[in-house]
Amino acid sequence: MKSVIAVTVATFLFFSGNTMANSSSGGAKASSATGPWVECLLPDGKVDYTPLMICKLQKKGTVKY
């Protein structure tokens, strides 16, 4: 039973480490479950760096190209 728990914990740590490495890639376009991160032009004129779906649905913004 202890070995099963140890393997489960090791697997969890391995996969969470890969996720962290992928999300913090220097200079590359990062992505998330809500789409790639984009520069979002908000209705008040401000620019925010958010996931695509958050920009369009929650903040009512447009993607700045």
PyMOL Python script that loads the backbone (N, CA, C, O; Angstrom):
from pymol import cmd

cmd.read_pdbstr("""\
ATOM      1  N   MET A   1       0.819  -1.189   0.000  1.00  0.00           N
ATOM      2  CA  MET A   1       0.000   0.000   0.000  1.00  0.00           C
ATOM      3  C   MET A   1       0.869   1.262   0.000  1.00  0.00           C
ATOM      4  O   MET A   1       0.557   2.237  -0.683  1.00  0.00           O
ATOM      5  N   LYS A   2       1.960   1.235   0.770  1.00  0.00           N
ATOM      6  CA  LYS A   2       2.840   2.402   0.820  1.00  0.00           C
ATOM      7  C   LYS A   2       3.470   2.666  -0.547  1.00  0.00           C
ATOM      8  O   LYS A   2       3.654   3.819  -0.935  1.00  0.00           O
ATOM      9  N   SER A   3       3.801   1.599  -1.274  1.00  0.00           N
ATOM     10  CA  SER A   3       4.412   1.791  -2.595  1.00  0.00           C
ATOM     11  C   SER A   3       3.422   2.397  -3.586  1.00  0.00           C
ATOM     12  O   SER A   3       3.818   3.181  -4.448  1.00  0.00           O
ATOM     13  N   VAL A   4       2.149   2.047  -3.478  1.00  0.00           N
ATOM     14  CA  VAL A   4       1.130   2.619  -4.350  1.00  0.00           C
ATOM     15  C   VAL A   4       0.997   4.117  -4.087  1.00  0.00           C
ATOM     16  O   VAL A   4       0.895   4.909  -5.024  1.00  0.00           O
ATOM     17  N   ILE A   5       0.999   4.500  -2.825  1.00  0.00           N
ATOM     18  CA  ILE A   5       0.910   5.915  -2.469  1.00  0.00           C
ATOM     19  C   ILE A   5       2.148   6.656  -2.955  1.00  0.00           C
ATOM     20  O   ILE A   5       2.044   7.771  -3.467  1.00  0.00           O
ATOM     21  N   ALA A   6       3.306   6.051  -2.799  1.00  0.00           N
ATOM     22  CA  ALA A   6       4.554   6.690  -3.232  1.00  0.00           C
ATOM     23  C   ALA A   6       4.563   6.889  -4.747  1.00  0.00           C
ATOM     24  O   ALA A   6       4.984   7.942  -5.225  1.00  0.00           O
ATOM     25  N   VAL A   7       4.112   5.909  -5.498  1.00  0.00           N
ATOM     26  CA  VAL A   7       4.060   6.031  -6.955  1.00  0.00           C
ATOM     27  C   VAL A   7       3.049   7.107  -7.367  1.00  0.00           C
ATOM     28  O   VAL A   7       3.303   7.873  -8.296  1.00  0.00           O
ATOM     29  N   THR A   8       1.928   7.164  -6.691  1.00  0.00           N
ATOM     30  CA  THR A   8       0.911   8.169  -6.996  1.00  0.00           C
ATOM     31  C   THR A   8       1.445   9.578  -6.740  1.00  0.00           C
ATOM     32  O   THR A   8       1.269  10.471  -7.568  1.00  0.00           O
ATOM     33  N   VAL A   9       2.085   9.773  -5.614  1.00  0.00           N
ATOM     34  CA  VAL A   9       2.648  11.085  -5.281  1.00  0.00           C
ATOM     35  C   VAL A   9       3.751  11.453  -6.270  1.00  0.00           C
ATOM     36  O   VAL A   9       3.814  12.598  -6.718  1.00  0.00           O
ATOM     37  N   ALA A  10       4.612  10.517  -6.615  1.00  0.00           N
ATOM     38  CA  ALA A  10       5.694  10.787  -7.564  1.00  0.00           C
ATOM     39  C   ALA A  10       5.137  11.151  -8.934  1.00  0.00           C
ATOM     40  O   ALA A  10       5.661  12.050  -9.592  1.00  0.00           O
ATOM     41  N   THR A  11       4.095  10.472  -9.371  1.00  0.00           N
ATOM     42  CA  THR A  11       3.474  10.773 -10.656  1.00  0.00           C
ATOM     43  C   THR A  11       2.859  12.165 -10.637  1.00  0.00           C
ATOM     44  O   THR A  11       3.010  12.926 -11.592  1.00  0.00           O
ATOM     45  N   PHE A  12       2.173  12.497  -9.563  1.00  0.00           N
ATOM     46  CA  PHE A  12       1.568  13.825  -9.435  1.00  0.00           C
ATOM     47  C   PHE A  12       2.643  14.914  -9.490  1.00  0.00           C
ATOM     48  O   PHE A  12       2.474  15.913 -10.189  1.00  0.00           O
ATOM     49  N   LEU A  13       3.726  14.733  -8.772  1.00  0.00           N
ATOM     50  CA  LEU A  13       4.797  15.730  -8.759  1.00  0.00           C
ATOM     51  C   LEU A  13       5.457  15.860 -10.125  1.00  0.00           C
ATOM     52  O   LEU A  13       5.810  16.963 -10.542  1.00  0.00           O
ATOM     53  N   PHE A  14       5.626  14.743 -10.824  1.00  0.00           N
ATOM     54  CA  PHE A  14       6.225  14.770 -12.151  1.00  0.00           C
ATOM     55  C   PHE A  14       5.367  15.572 -13.127  1.00  0.00           C
ATOM     56  O   PHE A  14       5.878  16.430 -13.847  1.00  0.00           O
ATOM     57  N   PHE A  15       4.068  15.295 -13.150  1.00  0.00           N
ATOM     58  CA  PHE A  15       3.189  15.984 -14.083  1.00  0.00           C
ATOM     59  C   PHE A  15       2.976  17.447 -13.707  1.00  0.00           C
ATOM     60  O   PHE A  15       2.852  18.287 -14.599  1.00  0.00           O
ATOM     61  N   SER A  16       2.932  17.774 -12.443  1.00  0.00           N
ATOM     62  CA  SER A  16       2.775  19.177 -12.070  1.00  0.00           C
ATOM     63  C   SER A  16       4.034  19.963 -12.423  1.00  0.00           C
ATOM     64  O   SER A  16       3.942  21.145 -12.756  1.00  0.00           O
ATOM     65  N   GLY A  17       5.190  19.343 -12.360  1.00  0.00           N
ATOM     66  CA  GLY A  17       6.431  19.996 -12.766  1.00  0.00           C
ATOM     67  C   GLY A  17       6.457  20.280 -14.251  1.00  0.00           C
ATOM     68  O   GLY A  17       6.933  21.335 -14.670  1.00  0.00           O
ATOM     69  N   ASN A  18       5.954  19.356 -15.057  1.00  0.00           N
ATOM     70  CA  ASN A  18       5.886  19.578 -16.502  1.00  0.00           C
ATOM     71  C   ASN A  18       4.932  20.709 -16.839  1.00  0.00           C
ATOM     72  O   ASN A  18       5.204  21.496 -17.746  1.00  0.00           O
ATOM     73  N   THR A  19       3.839  20.802 -16.137  1.00  0.00           N
ATOM     74  CA  THR A  19       2.880  21.872 -16.363  1.00  0.00           C
ATOM     75  C   THR A  19       3.505  23.220 -16.050  1.00  0.00           C
ATOM     76  O   THR A  19       3.322  24.176 -16.804  1.00  0.00           O
ATOM     77  N   MET A  20       4.232  23.310 -14.959  1.00  0.00           N
ATOM     78  CA  MET A  20       4.888  24.561 -14.591  1.00  0.00           C
ATOM     79  C   MET A  20       5.912  24.950 -15.652  1.00  0.00           C
ATOM     80  O   MET A  20       6.016  26.127 -15.998  1.00  0.00           O
ATOM     81  N   ALA A  21       6.665  23.993 -16.173  1.00  0.00           N
ATOM     82  CA  ALA A  21       7.679  24.294 -17.175  1.00  0.00           C
ATOM     83  C   ALA A  21       7.035  24.779 -18.472  1.00  0.00           C
ATOM     84  O   ALA A  21       7.561  25.680 -19.126  1.00  0.00           O
ATOM     85  N   ASN A  22       5.913  24.195 -18.842  1.00  0.00           N
ATOM     86  CA  ASN A  22       5.248  24.598 -20.072  1.00  0.00           C
ATOM     87  C   ASN A  22       4.601  25.967 -19.956  1.00  0.00           C
ATOM     88  O   ASN A  22       4.557  26.710 -20.936  1.00  0.00           O
ATOM     89  N   SER A  23       4.101  26.313 -18.783  1.00  0.00           N
ATOM     90  CA  SER A  23       3.394  27.575 -18.635  1.00  0.00           C
ATOM     91  C   SER A  23       4.334  28.766 -18.468  1.00  0.00           C
ATOM     92  O   SER A  23       3.910  29.911 -18.630  1.00  0.00           O
ATOM     93  N   SER A  24       5.589  28.517 -18.149  1.00  0.00           N
ATOM     94  CA  SER A  24       6.511  29.632 -17.946  1.00  0.00           C
ATOM     95  C   SER A  24       7.624  29.642 -18.985  1.00  0.00           C
ATOM     96  O   SER A  24       8.759  30.007 -18.680  1.00  0.00           O
ATOM     97  N   SER A  25       7.301  29.241 -20.211  1.00  0.00           N
ATOM     98  CA  SER A  25       8.323  29.229 -21.256  1.00  0.00           C
ATOM     99  C   SER A  25       8.667  30.658 -21.636  1.00  0.00           C
ATOM    100  O   SER A  25       7.792  31.437 -22.015  1.00  0.00           O
ATOM    101  N   GLY A  26       9.922  30.993 -21.534  1.00  0.00           N
ATOM    102  CA  GLY A  26      10.354  32.360 -21.749  1.00  0.00           C
ATOM    103  C   GLY A  26      10.180  32.825 -23.180  1.00  0.00           C
ATOM    104  O   GLY A  26      10.770  32.246 -24.092  1.00  0.00           O
ATOM    105  N   GLY A  27       9.382  33.858 -23.393  1.00  0.00           N
ATOM    106  CA  GLY A  27       9.221  34.446 -24.705  1.00  0.00           C
ATOM    107  C   GLY A  27       8.204  33.765 -25.595  1.00  0.00           C
ATOM    108  O   GLY A  27       7.700  34.396 -26.525  1.00  0.00           O
ATOM    109  N   ALA A  28       7.883  32.525 -25.357  1.00  0.00           N
ATOM    110  CA  ALA A  28       6.933  31.812 -26.206  1.00  0.00           C
ATOM    111  C   ALA A  28       5.514  32.144 -25.770  1.00  0.00           C
ATOM    112  O   ALA A  28       5.276  32.507 -24.619  1.00  0.00           O
ATOM    113  N   LYS A  29       4.579  32.017 -26.698  1.00  0.00           N
ATOM    114  CA  LYS A  29       3.166  32.253 -26.369  1.00  0.00           C
ATOM    115  C   LYS A  29       2.702  31.167 -25.422  1.00  0.00           C
ATOM    116  O   LYS A  29       2.705  29.990 -25.781  1.00  0.00           O
ATOM    117  N   ALA A  30       2.311  31.535 -24.245  1.00  0.00           N
ATOM    118  CA  ALA A  30       1.800  30.579 -23.272  1.00  0.00           C
ATOM    119  C   ALA A  30       0.337  30.317 -23.556  1.00  0.00           C
ATOM    120  O   ALA A  30      -0.344  31.143 -24.165  1.00  0.00           O
ATOM    121  N   SER A  31      -0.147  29.165 -23.114  1.00  0.00           N
ATOM    122  CA  SER A  31      -1.562  28.873 -23.280  1.00  0.00           C
ATOM    123  C   SER A  31      -2.095  28.271 -21.992  1.00  0.00           C
ATOM    124  O   SER A  31      -1.338  27.837 -21.123  1.00  0.00           O
ATOM    125  N   SER A  32      -3.401  28.256 -21.894  1.00  0.00           N
ATOM    126  CA  SER A  32      -4.053  27.717 -20.714  1.00  0.00           C
ATOM    127  C   SER A  32      -5.322  27.003 -21.157  1.00  0.00           C
ATOM    128  O   SER A  32      -5.593  26.883 -22.352  1.00  0.00           O
ATOM    129  N   ALA A  33      -6.085  26.536 -20.198  1.00  0.00           N
ATOM    130  CA  ALA A  33      -7.341  25.860 -20.520  1.00  0.00           C
ATOM    131  C   ALA A  33      -8.335  26.815 -21.168  1.00  0.00           C
ATOM    132  O   ALA A  33      -9.258  26.373 -21.852  1.00  0.00           O
ATOM    133  N   THR A  34      -8.162  28.114 -20.964  1.00  0.00           N
ATOM    134  CA  THR A  34      -9.066  29.094 -21.554  1.00  0.00           C
ATOM    135  C   THR A  34      -8.483  29.722 -22.814  1.00  0.00           C
ATOM    136  O   THR A  34      -8.914  30.795 -23.237  1.00  0.00           O
ATOM    137  N   GLY A  35      -7.507  29.053 -23.408  1.00  0.00           N
ATOM    138  CA  GLY A  35      -6.934  29.511 -24.668  1.00  0.00           C
ATOM    139  C   GLY A  35      -5.582  30.164 -24.494  1.00  0.00           C
ATOM    140  O   GLY A  35      -5.085  30.304 -23.376  1.00  0.00           O
ATOM    141  N   PRO A  36      -4.989  30.566 -25.609  1.00  0.00           N
ATOM    142  CA  PRO A  36      -3.677  31.213 -25.530  1.00  0.00           C
ATOM    143  C   PRO A  36      -3.775  32.587 -24.888  1.00  0.00           C
ATOM    144  O   PRO A  36      -4.814  33.243 -24.957  1.00  0.00           O
ATOM    145  N   TRP A  37      -2.699  33.011 -24.271  1.00  0.00           N
ATOM    146  CA  TRP A  37      -2.654  34.342 -23.654  1.00  0.00           C
ATOM    147  C   TRP A  37      -2.438  35.370 -24.764  1.00  0.00           C
ATOM    148  O   TRP A  37      -1.553  35.213 -25.605  1.00  0.00           O
ATOM    149  N   VAL A  38      -3.248  36.408 -24.755  1.00  0.00           N
ATOM    150  CA  VAL A  38      -3.202  37.437 -25.790  1.00  0.00           C
ATOM    151  C   VAL A  38      -3.239  38.817 -25.156  1.00  0.00           C
ATOM    152  O   VAL A  38      -3.594  38.970 -23.987  1.00  0.00           O
ATOM    153  N   GLU A  39      -2.864  39.825 -25.949  1.00  0.00           N
ATOM    154  CA  GLU A  39      -3.030  41.206 -25.505  1.00  0.00           C
ATOM    155  C   GLU A  39      -4.467  41.590 -25.819  1.00  0.00           C
ATOM    156  O   GLU A  39      -4.885  41.595 -26.976  1.00  0.00           O
ATOM    157  N   CYS A  40      -5.214  41.911 -24.774  1.00  0.00           N
ATOM    158  CA  CYS A  40      -6.639  42.177 -24.885  1.00  0.00           C
ATOM    159  C   CYS A  40      -6.890  43.682 -24.780  1.00  0.00           C
ATOM    160  O   CYS A  40      -6.531  44.309 -23.783  1.00  0.00           O
ATOM    161  N   LEU A  41      -7.507  44.253 -25.809  1.00  0.00           N
ATOM    162  CA  LEU A  41      -7.857  45.663 -25.798  1.00  0.00           C
ATOM    163  C   LEU A  41      -9.233  45.796 -25.162  1.00  0.00           C
ATOM    164  O   LEU A  41     -10.233  45.354 -25.729  1.00  0.00           O
ATOM    165  N   LEU A  42      -9.278  46.404 -23.985  1.00  0.00           N
ATOM    166  CA  LEU A  42     -10.517  46.525 -23.224  1.00  0.00           C
ATOM    167  C   LEU A  42     -11.341  47.717 -23.720  1.00  0.00           C
ATOM    168  O   LEU A  42     -10.799  48.637 -24.331  1.00  0.00           O
ATOM    169  N   PRO A  43     -12.657  47.698 -23.454  1.00  0.00           N
ATOM    170  CA  PRO A  43     -13.523  48.796 -23.914  1.00  0.00           C
ATOM    171  C   PRO A  43     -13.096  50.187 -23.419  1.00  0.00           C
ATOM    172  O   PRO A  43     -13.370  51.188 -24.082  1.00  0.00           O
ATOM    173  N   ASP A  44     -12.428  50.255 -22.262  1.00  0.00           N
ATOM    174  CA  ASP A  44     -11.995  51.559 -21.744  1.00  0.00           C
ATOM    175  C   ASP A  44     -10.644  52.010 -22.308  1.00  0.00           C
ATOM    176  O   ASP A  44     -10.121  53.050 -21.907  1.00  0.00           O
ATOM    177  N   GLY A  45     -10.077  51.231 -23.238  1.00  0.00           N
ATOM    178  CA  GLY A  45      -8.825  51.603 -23.893  1.00  0.00           C
ATOM    179  C   GLY A  45      -7.578  50.979 -23.293  1.00  0.00           C
ATOM    180  O   GLY A  45      -6.499  51.087 -23.876  1.00  0.00           O
ATOM    181  N   LYS A  46      -7.699  50.333 -22.148  1.00  0.00           N
ATOM    182  CA  LYS A  46      -6.545  49.690 -21.516  1.00  0.00           C
ATOM    183  C   LYS A  46      -6.221  48.380 -22.233  1.00  0.00           C
ATOM    184  O   LYS A  46      -7.079  47.785 -22.885  1.00  0.00           O
ATOM    185  N   VAL A  47      -4.985  47.951 -22.103  1.00  0.00           N
ATOM    186  CA  VAL A  47      -4.553  46.675 -22.670  1.00  0.00           C
ATOM    187  C   VAL A  47      -4.187  45.753 -21.524  1.00  0.00           C
ATOM    188  O   VAL A  47      -3.449  46.137 -20.616  1.00  0.00           O
ATOM    189  N   ASP A  48      -4.707  44.530 -21.570  1.00  0.00           N
ATOM    190  CA  ASP A  48      -4.464  43.546 -20.517  1.00  0.00           C
ATOM    191  C   ASP A  48      -3.972  42.259 -21.166  1.00  0.00           C
ATOM    192  O   ASP A  48      -4.395  41.931 -22.275  1.00  0.00           O
ATOM    193  N   TYR A  49      -3.099  41.534 -20.505  1.00  0.00           N
ATOM    194  CA  TYR A  49      -2.577  40.265 -21.015  1.00  0.00           C
ATOM    195  C   TYR A  49      -3.340  39.135 -20.329  1.00  0.00           C
ATOM    196  O   TYR A  49      -3.049  38.795 -19.182  1.00  0.00           O
ATOM    197  N   THR A  50      -4.324  38.547 -21.034  1.00  0.00           N
ATOM    198  CA  THR A  50      -5.201  37.538 -20.457  1.00  0.00           C
ATOM    199  C   THR A  50      -5.421  36.398 -21.439  1.00  0.00           C
ATOM    200  O   THR A  50      -5.092  36.529 -22.618  1.00  0.00           O
ATOM    201  N   PRO A  51      -5.975  35.277 -20.971  1.00  0.00           N
ATOM    202  CA  PRO A  51      -6.358  34.218 -21.895  1.00  0.00           C
ATOM    203  C   PRO A  51      -7.457  34.699 -22.857  1.00  0.00           C
ATOM    204  O   PRO A  51      -8.260  35.563 -22.506  1.00  0.00           O
ATOM    205  N   LEU A  52      -7.485  34.146 -24.040  1.00  0.00           N
ATOM    206  CA  LEU A  52      -8.389  34.583 -25.095  1.00  0.00           C
ATOM    207  C   LEU A  52      -9.859  34.570 -24.676  1.00  0.00           C
ATOM    208  O   LEU A  52     -10.567  35.555 -24.891  1.00  0.00           O
ATOM    209  N   MET A  53     -10.329  33.472 -24.081  1.00  0.00           N
ATOM    210  CA  MET A  53     -11.737  33.381 -23.706  1.00  0.00           C
ATOM    211  C   MET A  53     -12.104  34.388 -22.623  1.00  0.00           C
ATOM    212  O   MET A  53     -13.205  34.939 -22.641  1.00  0.00           O
ATOM    213  N   ILE A  54     -11.200  34.632 -21.684  1.00  0.00           N
ATOM    214  CA  ILE A  54     -11.456  35.613 -20.628  1.00  0.00           C
ATOM    215  C   ILE A  54     -11.583  36.999 -21.252  1.00  0.00           C
ATOM    216  O   ILE A  54     -12.453  37.782 -20.872  1.00  0.00           O
ATOM    217  N   CYS A  55     -10.720  37.291 -22.203  1.00  0.00           N
ATOM    218  CA  CYS A  55     -10.752  38.589 -22.878  1.00  0.00           C
ATOM    219  C   CYS A  55     -12.093  38.810 -23.567  1.00  0.00           C
ATOM    220  O   CYS A  55     -12.711  39.863 -23.410  1.00  0.00           O
ATOM    221  N   LYS A  56     -12.538  37.827 -24.321  1.00  0.00           N
ATOM    222  CA  LYS A  56     -13.750  38.001 -25.117  1.00  0.00           C
ATOM    223  C   LYS A  56     -15.029  37.902 -24.294  1.00  0.00           C
ATOM    224  O   LYS A  56     -15.948  38.697 -24.490  1.00  0.00           O
ATOM    225  N   LEU A  57     -15.102  36.945 -23.380  1.00  0.00           N
ATOM    226  CA  LEU A  57     -16.363  36.684 -22.697  1.00  0.00           C
ATOM    227  C   LEU A  57     -16.548  37.500 -21.420  1.00  0.00           C
ATOM    228  O   LEU A  57     -17.616  38.072 -21.204  1.00  0.00           O
ATOM    229  N   GLN A  58     -15.532  37.559 -20.579  1.00  0.00           N
ATOM    230  CA  GLN A  58     -15.704  38.231 -19.291  1.00  0.00           C
ATOM    231  C   GLN A  58     -15.382  39.718 -19.359  1.00  0.00           C
ATOM    232  O   GLN A  58     -16.049  40.532 -18.721  1.00  0.00           O
ATOM    233  N   LYS A  59     -14.375  40.066 -20.121  1.00  0.00           N
ATOM    234  CA  LYS A  59     -13.939  41.468 -20.141  1.00  0.00           C
ATOM    235  C   LYS A  59     -14.478  42.238 -21.347  1.00  0.00           C
ATOM    236  O   LYS A  59     -14.243  43.439 -21.472  1.00  0.00           O
ATOM    237  N   LYS A  60     -15.198  41.553 -22.229  1.00  0.00           N
ATOM    238  CA  LYS A  60     -15.797  42.182 -23.419  1.00  0.00           C
ATOM    239  C   LYS A  60     -14.771  42.951 -24.250  1.00  0.00           C
ATOM    240  O   LYS A  60     -15.053  44.026 -24.779  1.00  0.00           O
ATOM    241  N   GLY A  61     -13.568  42.368 -24.351  1.00  0.00           N
ATOM    242  CA  GLY A  61     -12.499  43.025 -25.094  1.00  0.00           C
ATOM    243  C   GLY A  61     -12.293  42.417 -26.463  1.00  0.00           C
ATOM    244  O   GLY A  61     -12.981  41.470 -26.847  1.00  0.00           O
ATOM    245  N   THR A  62     -11.348  42.964 -27.191  1.00  0.00           N
ATOM    246  CA  THR A  62     -10.955  42.440 -28.502  1.00  0.00           C
ATOM    247  C   THR A  62      -9.468  42.132 -28.465  1.00  0.00           C
ATOM    248  O   THR A  62      -8.712  42.742 -27.709  1.00  0.00           O
ATOM    249  N   VAL A  63      -9.064  41.190 -29.281  1.00  0.00           N
ATOM    250  CA  VAL A  63      -7.665  40.775 -29.317  1.00  0.00           C
ATOM    251  C   VAL A  63      -6.866  41.818 -30.094  1.00  0.00           C
ATOM    252  O   VAL A  63      -7.230  42.200 -31.207  1.00  0.00           O
ATOM    253  N   LYS A  64      -5.785  42.265 -29.493  1.00  0.00           N
ATOM    254  CA  LYS A  64      -4.904  43.243 -30.136  1.00  0.00           C
ATOM    255  C   LYS A  64      -3.854  42.489 -30.931  1.00  0.00           C
ATOM    256  O   LYS A  64      -3.118  41.679 -30.368  1.00  0.00           O
ATOM    257  N   TYR A  65      -3.771  42.738 -32.220  1.00  0.00           N
ATOM    258  CA  TYR A  65      -2.810  42.028 -33.072  1.00  0.00           C
ATOM    259  C   TYR A  65      -1.574  42.830 -33.339  1.00  0.00           C
ATOM    260  O   TYR A  65      -0.676  42.364 -34.040  1.00  0.00           O
TER     261      TYR A  65
END
""", "prot")
cmd.dss("prot")
cmd.show_as("cartoon", "prot")
cmd.util.cbc("prot")
cmd.orient("prot")
